[in-house]
């Protein structure tokens, strides 16, 4: 069995090109589950079968709780990516990170502008044993590089489209 390793530090090297260069695309399918409602009782499955999660409304939204919700999934992705960028920056700087933690909160709220909904996020980083000025520099650079931070800061290119009937089995085919 091979030992897990972080990605190469060269991932931090700048890319120069006219179009975005795809590195990886994660795909999931969400179905409605018991309540036929993705957020309340949905099931999330990745196309490779590695992720299978049952969603539940949190108690704060009058749900039963006891399951994962979209805000937790987004917070997990954001926190994991931020932690990974911090680690690569530290390796590049020759700094040993021991017990580094990234606490991430994603908040679902009412939008006072349109009366509908909005998301906000907060990251809190602990870098024990790292001098404060250096830790602040690492966090500042990670915030600049992390694509999730960039998404929250600048928005994200996205497409919302109605699938053709022959596309309906694409994302969740893995069993």
C-alpha positions as CSV (number, residue, x, y, z in Angstrom):
1,X,0.0,0.0,0.0
2,X,1.4,3.4,-1.0
3,X,1.8,6.2,1.5
4,X,-0.4,9.3,0.9
5,X,1.5,12.4,-0.1
6,X,0.5,16.0,-0.7
7,X,0.6,17.3,-4.3
8,X,3.8,18.6,-5.6
9,X,4.8,22.2,-4.7
10,X,5.1,22.9,-8.4
11,X,1.3,23.2,-8.3
12,X,1.9,26.7,-7.0
13,X,3.8,27.6,-10.1
14,X,1.9,30.3,-12.2
15,X,0.2,29.2,-15.4
16,X,0.4,31.5,-18.4
17,X,-2.2,30.9,-21.1
18,X,-5.2,32.5,-22.7
19,X,-7.8,30.0,-21.5
20,X,-8.4,28.3,-18.2
21,X,-6.4,25.0,-18.0
22,X,-8.6,22.3,-16.5
23,X,-6.8,20.3,-13.8
24,X,-9.7,18.3,-12.4
25,X,-13.5,18.3,-12.5
26,X,-15.5,16.8,-9.6
27,X,-18.9,15.6,-10.6
28,X,-21.8,14.7,-8.4
29,X,-25.5,14.0,-8.8
30,X,-28.1,15.0,-6.3
31,X,-31.5,13.2,-6.1
32,X,-34.4,14.0,-3.8
33,X,-34.5,11.1,-1.5
34,X,-37.4,10.3,0.9
35,X,-38.9,13.8,0.8
36,X,-38.2,14.3,-2.9
37,X,-36.2,17.4,-1.9
38,X,-32.5,17.6,-2.4
39,X,-31.8,19.8,0.5
40,X,-34.2,18.1,3.0
41,X,-33.5,14.4,2.2
42,X,-31.2,14.4,-0.9
43,X,-28.6,11.8,-1.8
44,X,-25.3,13.0,-3.2
45,X,-23.2,10.6,-5.3
46,X,-20.0,11.3,-7.1
47,X,-19.5,9.9,-10.6
48,X,-16.6,7.7,-9.3
49,X,-18.7,6.4,-6.4
50,X,-16.2,7.7,-3.8
51,X,-18.7,10.1,-2.3
52,X,-22.1,9.0,-1.2
53,X,-23.8,11.4,1.3
54,X,-27.3,11.6,2.6
55,X,-28.4,15.2,3.1
56,X,-30.6,16.4,6.0
57,X,-32.1,19.8,6.9
58,X,-30.4,21.1,10.0
59,X,-32.5,21.7,13.1
60,X,-32.1,25.5,12.5
61,X,-34.1,25.1,9.3
62,X,-36.8,23.0,11.0
63,X,-35.3,19.8,9.9
64,X,-34.4,16.7,11.9
65,X,-30.7,17.3,11.8
66,X,-28.6,14.2,12.1
67,X,-27.1,14.4,8.6
68,X,-24.8,16.4,6.4
69,X,-26.0,19.6,4.7
70,X,-24.8,21.7,1.8
71,X,-23.1,24.3,4.0
72,X,-21.0,21.7,5.7
73,X,-20.0,20.2,2.4
74,X,-19.0,23.6,1.0
75,X,-17.1,24.4,4.3
76,X,-15.3,21.1,4.0
77,X,-14.1,21.8,0.5
78,X,-13.1,25.4,1.3
79,X,-11.2,24.4,4.5
80,X,-9.5,21.4,2.9
81,X,-8.3,23.5,-0.1
82,X,-7.1,26.3,2.1
83,X,-5.2,23.9,4.4
84,X,-3.6,22.3,1.4
85,X,-2.5,25.7,-0.1
86,X,-1.1,26.7,3.4
87,X,0.9,23.4,3.5
88,X,2.4,23.9,0.0
89,X,3.3,27.5,0.8
90,X,5.0,26.4,4.0
91,X,6.9,23.7,2.2
92,X,8.1,26.2,-0.4
93,X,9.1,28.6,2.4
94,X,11.0,25.8,4.3
95,X,8.6,26.1,7.2
96,X,7.4,23.0,9.2
97,X,3.7,23.1,9.9
98,X,2.8,20.9,12.9
99,X,-0.9,20.6,13.9
100,X,-2.1,23.3,11.6
101,X,-5.8,23.7,11.7
102,X,-8.3,25.5,9.5
103,X,-11.8,26.1,10.9
104,X,-14.3,27.0,8.3
105,X,-17.9,28.3,8.7
106,X,-20.3,28.7,5.8
107,X,-23.5,30.6,6.8
108,X,-26.8,30.3,5.0
109,X,-28.7,33.6,5.6
110,X,-31.5,35.9,4.4
111,X,-30.3,38.6,1.9
112,X,-31.5,42.0,3.0
113,X,-31.1,43.3,-0.6
114,X,-33.5,41.0,-2.4
115,X,-35.2,39.1,0.6
116,X,-34.0,35.8,-0.7
117,X,-30.8,33.9,0.3
118,X,-27.0,34.4,0.5
119,X,-24.0,32.5,1.7
120,X,-21.0,33.9,3.6
121,X,-17.9,32.2,4.8
122,X,-15.2,32.6,7.5
123,X,-11.9,30.9,7.8
124,X,-9.8,30.8,11.1
125,X,-6.3,29.4,10.8
126,X,-4.1,28.2,13.7
127,X,-0.4,27.6,13.0
128,X,1.1,26.6,16.3
129,X,4.8,27.2,16.6
130,X,5.0,29.5,13.6
131,X,6.1,33.1,14.4
132,X,3.0,35.4,14.1
133,X,4.3,37.6,11.2
134,X,5.3,34.6,9.1
135,X,1.9,32.9,9.9
136,X,0.1,36.0,8.8
137,X,2.1,36.0,5.6
138,X,1.3,32.4,4.9
139,X,-2.4,33.0,5.6
140,X,-2.5,36.1,3.4
141,X,-0.8,34.3,0.5
142,X,-3.1,31.2,0.9
143,X,-6.1,33.5,0.7
144,X,-4.7,35.0,-2.5
145,X,-4.0,31.5,-4.1
146,X,-6.9,29.3,-2.8
147,X,-9.5,29.0,-5.5
148,X,-12.3,28.7,-3.0
149,X,-11.2,32.0,-1.4
150,X,-11.1,33.5,-4.9
151,X,-14.6,32.2,-5.6
152,X,-15.9,33.8,-2.4
153,X,-14.0,37.1,-3.1
154,X,-14.6,37.5,-6.8
155,X,-17.5,35.2,-7.8
156,X,-17.3,32.2,-10.0
157,X,-18.0,31.4,-13.7
158,X,-21.0,29.1,-13.7
159,X,-23.6,27.7,-16.1
160,X,-27.1,26.7,-15.2
161,X,-28.8,24.8,-18.0
162,X,-31.6,22.3,-18.5
163,X,-30.1,18.9,-19.4
164,X,-31.1,17.1,-22.5
165,X,-32.9,13.8,-21.9
166,X,-29.8,11.7,-22.9
167,X,-27.7,13.5,-20.4
168,X,-29.8,12.5,-17.4
169,X,-27.7,9.4,-16.5
170,X,-24.3,11.0,-16.9
171,X,-23.2,12.2,-13.4
172,X,-24.4,9.4,-11.1
173,X,-23.7,6.3,-13.2
174,X,-21.1,4.8,-10.7
175,X,-22.5,2.3,-8.2
